[in-house]
Amino acid sequence: MRFVGIIPAAGLGSRLQPLPLSKELYPAGFQKINDTWKVSTISLYLVEALKKAGVYQLYFIVSPQKTDIPRYYKNGSQFDMQFSYLYQSEPKGMVDALAQATPWLWGDEETFIFFGMPDTYFQPVSLFNKMKEAMLKHRDLQVVLAVFPVASWWKLGMVHFQQQENGVGEVIDIQDKPKVKPETEYAWGAAIWRLPFQKYLTRCQAEYKGEGELVLGDVFMRAKMDGMKVHCIIGEEYEDLGTVDDLMRFVGEMSKGEENKN
């Protein structure tokens, strides 16, 4: 069995510009690494969550301009992990970024791909483990999403799902950045999928002829229509840190939390 993480970090972070560094490296609190307190970048929360789930091989998808991310994270040995970097040469969106990793992935249905966005923060940190357990228990699942109660419904992918007794809900529909407030209060923010879905999204990107970028939520729903099982597990807290206001509020809250520990 193989667990691989993909972190898309090629975006320009236009909502935060101007910045002197890539948004994924913005300082956002503190974190203990190998018994030593370190300044925590935004993306480090995701890296640590993946490591706690047993993911030790990560692919960062970066643009040619974002050379500071490889300089900061290097080969991952400081985290007892293995990091590799793949270029998205043109800004064609999230699905295209994820597809860059496909030629480097091997295995069978027991290869799990872990996905999270590096400018977000979620709780509990053990959520990836719960999602992994669901995938291991239900071999017919192709995708498990982490969904969270959110207030900013207009800027996220809102998920309608049917809750089941085992704690794993069946995804019914996904609305990406809806114009009108949806009936659901849950948005998806992280995911695990099997290698066949990774190949599926790569094919969807290759065949896409529409205007704008192909939306990952639409690929999830298309996969469901084509017979793949897409389910979800509920998390507690989710923060999208892609705007100045959200980032300022989050850094303030994290700083207060560390002061209370001291």
Secondary structure as GFF3:
##gff-version 3
##sequence-region A 1 262
A	DSSP	beta_strand	2	8	.	.	.	ID=ss1
A	DSSP	three_ten_helix	23	25	.	.	.	ID=ss2
A	DSSP	beta_strand	27	33	.	.	.	ID=ss3
A	DSSP	beta_strand	36	41	.	.	.	ID=ss4
A	DSSP	alpha_helix	42	52	.	.	.	ID=ss5
A	DSSP	beta_strand	57	62	.	.	.	ID=ss6
A	DSSP	alpha_helix	68	73	.	.	.	ID=ss7
A	DSSP	three_ten_helix	77	79	.	.	.	ID=ss8
A	DSSP	beta_strand	82	87	.	.	.	ID=ss9
A	DSSP	alpha_helix	94	99	.	.	.	ID=ss10
A	DSSP	three_ten_helix	102	104	.	.	.	ID=ss11
A	DSSP	beta_strand	111	116	.	.	.	ID=ss12
A	DSSP	beta_strand	120	123	.	.	.	ID=ss13
A	DSSP	alpha_helix	127	137	.	.	.	ID=ss14
A	DSSP	beta_strand	141	149	.	.	.	ID=ss15
A	DSSP	three_ten_helix	153	155	.	.	.	ID=ss16
A	DSSP	beta_strand	157	162	.	.	.	ID=ss17
A	DSSP	beta_strand	169	176	.	.	.	ID=ss18
A	DSSP	beta_strand	186	194	.	.	.	ID=ss19
A	DSSP	alpha_helix	195	207	.	.	.	ID=ss20
A	DSSP	alpha_helix	216	225	.	.	.	ID=ss21
A	DSSP	beta_strand	229	234	.	.	.	ID=ss22
A	DSSP	beta_strand	237	240	.	.	.	ID=ss23
A	DSSP	alpha_helix	244	261	.	.	.	ID=ss24
###
